């Protein structure tokens, strides 16, 4: 009986791969949404630093804008890397 179960698992690997890919794609979409929220929070914090006159406000704003840029370009970066593989 255990041999039959393991045989079944090995023969049905394609079905699991398709559902795993769909799950990974959905997770990537949700991660991007969370990233946009965090990026917006970073921009707000950097703006508050500018308003209260902190010395490192320019550094925080630069880091926040670079993070937003990378987040916006992440689908293109992923597509480029997939093309290389």
C-alpha positions in Angstrom: 0.0 0.0 0.0 2.7 2.6 0.8 4.3 1.7 -2.5 1.1 2.6 -4.3 0.9 5.9 -2.5 4.4 6.9 -3.4 3.9 5.8 -7.0 0.8 8.0 -7.2 2.7 11.0 -5.8 5.5 10.5 -8.4 3.1 10.2 -11.3 1.0 13.3 -10.4 3.9 15.7 -10.0 2.8 17.9 -13.0 -0.6 18.7 -11.4 1.2 19.8 -8.2 3.6 21.9 -10.2 0.8 23.8 -12.0 -1.0 24.6 -8.7 2.3 25.5 -7.0 3.0 28.0 -9.8 -0.4 29.5 -9.5 0.2 29.8 -5.8 3.6 31.4 -6.3 2.1 33.9 -8.8 -0.6 34.9 -6.3 1.9 35.3 -3.5 4.0 37.5 -5.8 1.0 39.8 -6.4 0.2 40.1 -2.7 3.8 40.7 -1.9 3.9 43.6 -4.4 0.8 45.1 -2.8 2.4 44.9 0.6 5.6 46.4 -0.8 3.6 49.4 -2.2 2.2 50.0 1.3 5.6 49.9 2.9 7.0 52.2 0.2 4.2 54.7 0.8 4.9 54.6 4.6 8.6 55.2 3.9 7.8 58.2 1.8 5.6 59.6 4.5 8.3 59.1 7.2 10.9 60.8 4.9 8.4 63.7 4.4 7.9 64.0 8.2 11.7 64.0 8.6 11.9 66.9 6.2 9.2 68.8 8.0 10.8 68.5 11.4 14.2 69.3 10.1 16.2 66.2 10.7 19.7 66.1 9.4 19.3 62.8 7.6 16.0 63.6 5.9 17.6 63.7 2.4 19.2 60.3 2.9 15.8 58.9 4.1 14.1 60.4 1.1 16.7 59.1 -1.3 16.4 55.6 0.2 12.6 55.7 0.0 12.6 56.8 -3.6 15.2 54.2 -4.6 13.0 51.5 -2.9 9.9 52.7 -4.8 11.9 52.6 -8.0 13.1 49.1 -7.4 9.6 48.0 -6.4 8.1 49.5 -9.6 10.8 47.8 -11.8 10.6 44.4 -10.1 8.3 42.8 -12.7 10.7 43.8 -15.4 13.7 42.6 -13.4 12.0 39.3 -12.8 11.1 38.9 -16.5 14.7 39.7 -17.5 16.1 37.2 -15.1 13.7 34.5 -16.3 14.8 35.2 -19.9 18.4 34.5 -18.9 17.6 31.2 -17.4 
